[in-house]
Amino acid sequence: MKKLSLYSITIFSLLLLTSCEAVETIFKAGMWWGIILVVGVIAVILWLFSRGKNS
């Protein structure tokens, strides 16, 4: 049943979006996740350095 719903969602999205719009949506989501992860890693590194200097 899960495969059937996955296939139907895939076919529905392919019919609704053209290939350029689908690729654009995927890359926009990937770009935002990348930005969020980079900012998070930098924040953790800065937090660790500031914590080490206070000790």
Secondary structure, DSSP 8 states (H G I E B T S, - for coil): -HHHHHHHHHHHHHHHS-HHHHHHHHHHHHHHHHHHHHHHHHHHHHHHHHHHHH-
